[in-house]
Amino acid sequence: MTQDSDRLRADLARYYDQNAAERAVRTLPDERVARRRRFIARLQEEGRHSLVEIGTGPGIDGAAFRAAGFDVAGVDLSTVHVELARAAGIDAHVAAAQELPVARFGDARADGSR
Protein backbone atom coordinates (compact mmCIF):
# COMPACT_ATOMS: atom_id res chain seq x y z
CA MET A 1 0.00 0.00 0.00
CA THR A 2 1.25 3.48 -0.78
CA GLN A 3 1.44 6.45 1.52
CA ASP A 4 -1.35 8.11 -0.48
CA SER A 5 -3.73 5.19 -0.02
CA ASP A 6 -2.81 4.93 3.68
CA ARG A 7 -3.57 8.62 4.10
CA LEU A 8 -6.85 8.29 2.18
CA ARG A 9 -7.97 5.37 4.35
CA ALA A 10 -7.07 7.27 7.52
CA ASP A 11 -8.97 10.34 6.28
CA LEU A 12 -12.03 8.25 5.40
CA ALA A 13 -11.96 6.47 8.74
CA ARG A 14 -11.69 9.78 10.59
CA TYR A 15 -14.57 11.28 8.57
CA TYR A 16 -16.86 8.33 9.20
CA ASP A 17 -15.87 8.13 12.88
CA GLN A 18 -16.85 11.80 13.30
CA ASN A 19 -20.20 11.32 11.54
CA ALA A 20 -21.11 7.85 12.84
CA ALA A 21 -23.70 8.94 15.39
CA GLU A 22 -25.58 10.97 12.78
CA ARG A 23 -25.40 8.15 10.22
CA ALA A 24 -26.71 5.64 12.77
CA VAL A 25 -30.04 7.45 13.18
CA ARG A 26 -30.62 8.89 9.73
CA THR A 27 -33.67 7.96 7.72
CA LEU A 28 -32.73 6.11 4.57
CA PRO A 29 -34.28 7.20 1.27
CA ASP A 30 -37.26 5.10 0.18
CA GLU A 31 -35.45 3.98 -2.99
CA ARG A 32 -32.54 2.59 -0.98
CA VAL A 33 -34.91 0.66 1.28
CA ALA A 34 -36.72 -0.67 -1.80
CA ARG A 35 -33.42 -1.79 -3.37
CA ARG A 36 -32.48 -3.54 -0.14
CA ARG A 37 -35.86 -5.34 -0.08
CA ARG A 38 -35.33 -6.51 -3.67
CA PHE A 39 -31.81 -7.68 -2.81
CA ILE A 40 -33.08 -9.62 0.21
CA ALA A 41 -35.78 -11.24 -1.93
CA ARG A 42 -33.20 -12.28 -4.50
CA LEU A 43 -30.89 -13.76 -1.87
CA GLN A 44 -33.81 -15.70 -0.43
CA GLU A 45 -34.86 -16.95 -3.88
CA GLU A 46 -31.29 -18.18 -4.41
CA GLY A 47 -31.31 -19.96 -1.05
CA ARG A 48 -28.58 -17.81 0.47
CA HIS A 49 -28.11 -17.78 4.24
CA SER A 50 -25.22 -15.39 4.87
CA LEU A 51 -23.51 -12.37 3.43
CA VAL A 52 -20.49 -10.16 3.93
CA GLU A 53 -21.21 -6.45 3.76
CA ILE A 54 -18.39 -4.22 2.55
CA GLY A 55 -18.63 -0.82 4.23
CA THR A 56 -21.12 -1.96 6.85
CA GLY A 57 -21.45 1.51 8.33
CA PRO A 58 -23.38 1.68 11.59
CA GLY A 59 -25.23 -1.52 10.74
CA ILE A 60 -28.53 -0.20 9.40
CA ASP A 61 -28.62 -2.46 6.35
CA GLY A 62 -26.94 -5.29 8.24
CA ALA A 63 -29.69 -5.20 10.86
CA ALA A 64 -32.30 -5.47 8.10
CA PHE A 65 -30.43 -8.45 6.62
CA ARG A 66 -30.33 -10.08 10.08
CA ALA A 67 -34.04 -9.40 10.56
CA ALA A 68 -34.62 -11.22 7.27
CA GLY A 69 -32.82 -14.26 8.70
CA PHE A 70 -29.32 -13.88 7.29
CA ASP A 71 -26.02 -14.36 9.08
CA VAL A 72 -24.22 -11.07 8.49
CA ALA A 73 -20.53 -10.24 8.68
CA GLY A 74 -19.07 -6.94 7.62
CA VAL A 75 -16.04 -4.71 7.34
CA ASP A 76 -15.66 -0.97 7.62
CA LEU A 77 -12.74 1.44 7.94
CA SER A 78 -14.42 3.25 10.84
CA THR A 79 -13.90 1.83 14.32
CA VAL A 80 -17.03 3.66 15.51
CA HIS A 81 -19.10 2.16 12.70
CA VAL A 82 -17.79 -1.29 13.60
CA GLU A 83 -18.77 -0.78 17.26
CA LEU A 84 -22.27 0.32 16.22
CA ALA A 85 -22.63 -2.58 13.77
CA ARG A 86 -21.55 -5.05 16.45
CA ALA A 87 -24.18 -3.58 18.77
CA ALA A 88 -26.71 -4.38 16.01
CA GLY A 89 -25.57 -8.02 16.06
CA ILE A 90 -23.29 -7.93 13.04
CA ASP A 91 -19.96 -9.77 13.04
CA ALA A 92 -18.14 -6.57 12.05
CA HIS A 93 -14.40 -5.92 11.77
CA VAL A 94 -12.21 -2.93 11.02
CA ALA A 95 -10.74 -3.65 7.60
CA ALA A 96 -10.61 -2.40 4.03
CA ALA A 97 -12.37 -4.28 1.26
CA GLN A 98 -8.99 -5.07 -0.28
CA GLU A 99 -7.92 -6.84 2.90
CA LEU A 100 -10.91 -8.88 3.99
CA PRO A 101 -10.23 -10.89 7.16
CA VAL A 102 -11.78 -13.99 5.57
CA ALA A 103 -10.74 -16.34 8.36
CA ARG A 104 -12.90 -14.33 10.80
CA PHE A 105 -16.08 -15.02 8.85
CA GLY A 106 -16.32 -18.65 9.92
CA ASP A 107 -17.58 -21.00 7.25
CA ALA A 108 -19.31 -18.34 5.16
CA ARG A 109 -18.22 -18.71 1.56
CA ALA A 110 -17.27 -15.85 -0.72
CA ASP A 111 -20.45 -16.32 -2.77
CA GLY A 112 -22.56 -15.65 0.31
CA SER A 113 -23.83 -19.19 0.82
CA ARG A 114 -23.11 -21.85 3.41
C-alpha positions as CSV (number, residue, x, y, z in Angstrom):
1,M,0.0,0.0,0.0
2,T,1.2,3.5,-0.8
3,Q,1.4,6.5,1.5
4,D,-1.3,8.1,-0.5
5,S,-3.7,5.2,0.0
6,D,-2.8,4.9,3.7
7,R,-3.6,8.6,4.1
8,L,-6.8,8.3,2.2
9,R,-8.0,5.4,4.4
10,A,-7.1,7.3,7.5
11,D,-9.0,10.3,6.3
12,L,-12.0,8.3,5.4
13,A,-12.0,6.5,8.7
14,R,-11.7,9.8,10.6
15,Y,-14.6,11.3,8.6
16,Y,-16.9,8.3,9.2
17,D,-15.9,8.1,12.9
18,Q,-16.9,11.8,13.3
19,N,-20.2,11.3,11.5
20,A,-21.1,7.9,12.8
21,A,-23.7,8.9,15.4
22,E,-25.6,11.0,12.8
23,R,-25.4,8.2,10.2
24,A,-26.7,5.6,12.8
25,V,-30.0,7.4,13.2
26,R,-30.6,8.9,9.7
27,T,-33.7,8.0,7.7
28,L,-32.7,6.1,4.6
29,P,-34.3,7.2,1.3
30,D,-37.3,5.1,0.2
31,E,-35.5,4.0,-3.0
32,R,-32.5,2.6,-1.0
33,V,-34.9,0.7,1.3
34,A,-36.7,-0.7,-1.8
35,R,-33.4,-1.8,-3.4
36,R,-32.5,-3.5,-0.1
37,R,-35.9,-5.3,-0.1
38,R,-35.3,-6.5,-3.7
39,F,-31.8,-7.7,-2.8
40,I,-33.1,-9.6,0.2
41,A,-35.8,-11.2,-1.9
42,R,-33.2,-12.3,-4.5
43,L,-30.9,-13.8,-1.9
44,Q,-33.8,-15.7,-0.4
45,E,-34.9,-16.9,-3.9
46,E,-31.3,-18.2,-4.4
47,G,-31.3,-20.0,-1.0
48,R,-28.6,-17.8,0.5
49,H,-28.1,-17.8,4.2
50,S,-25.2,-15.4,4.9
51,L,-23.5,-12.4,3.4
52,V,-20.5,-10.2,3.9
53,E,-21.2,-6.5,3.8
54,I,-18.4,-4.2,2.6
55,G,-18.6,-0.8,4.2
56,T,-21.1,-2.0,6.8
57,G,-21.4,1.5,8.3
58,P,-23.4,1.7,11.6
59,G,-25.2,-1.5,10.7
60,I,-28.5,-0.2,9.4
61,D,-28.6,-2.5,6.4
62,G,-26.9,-5.3,8.2
63,A,-29.7,-5.2,10.9
64,A,-32.3,-5.5,8.1
65,F,-30.4,-8.5,6.6
66,R,-30.3,-10.1,10.1
67,A,-34.0,-9.4,10.6
68,A,-34.6,-11.2,7.3
69,G,-32.8,-14.3,8.7
70,F,-29.3,-13.9,7.3
71,D,-26.0,-14.4,9.1
72,V,-24.2,-11.1,8.5
73,A,-20.5,-10.2,8.7
74,G,-19.1,-6.9,7.6
75,V,-16.0,-4.7,7.3
76,D,-15.7,-1.0,7.6
77,L,-12.7,1.4,7.9
78,S,-14.4,3.3,10.8
79,T,-13.9,1.8,14.3
80,V,-17.0,3.7,15.5
81,H,-19.1,2.2,12.7
82,V,-17.8,-1.3,13.6
83,E,-18.8,-0.8,17.3
84,L,-22.3,0.3,16.2
85,A,-22.6,-2.6,13.8
86,R,-21.6,-5.0,16.4
87,A,-24.2,-3.6,18.8
88,A,-26.7,-4.4,16.0
89,G,-25.6,-8.0,16.1
90,I,-23.3,-7.9,13.0
91,D,-20.0,-9.8,13.0
92,A,-18.1,-6.6,12.1
93,H,-14.4,-5.9,11.8
94,V,-12.2,-2.9,11.0
95,A,-10.7,-3.6,7.6
96,A,-10.6,-2.4,4.0
97,A,-12.4,-4.3,1.3
98,Q,-9.0,-5.1,-0.3
99,E,-7.9,-6.8,2.9
100,L,-10.9,-8.9,4.0
101,P,-10.2,-10.9,7.2
102,V,-11.8,-14.0,5.6
103,A,-10.7,-16.3,8.4
104,R,-12.9,-14.3,10.8
105,F,-16.1,-15.0,8.9
106,G,-16.3,-18.7,9.9
107,D,-17.6,-21.0,7.3
108,A,-19.3,-18.3,5.2
109,R,-18.2,-18.7,1.6
110,A,-17.3,-15.8,-0.7
111,D,-20.5,-16.3,-2.8
112,G,-22.6,-15.6,0.3
113,S,-23.8,-19.2,0.8
114,R,-23.1,-21.8,3.4
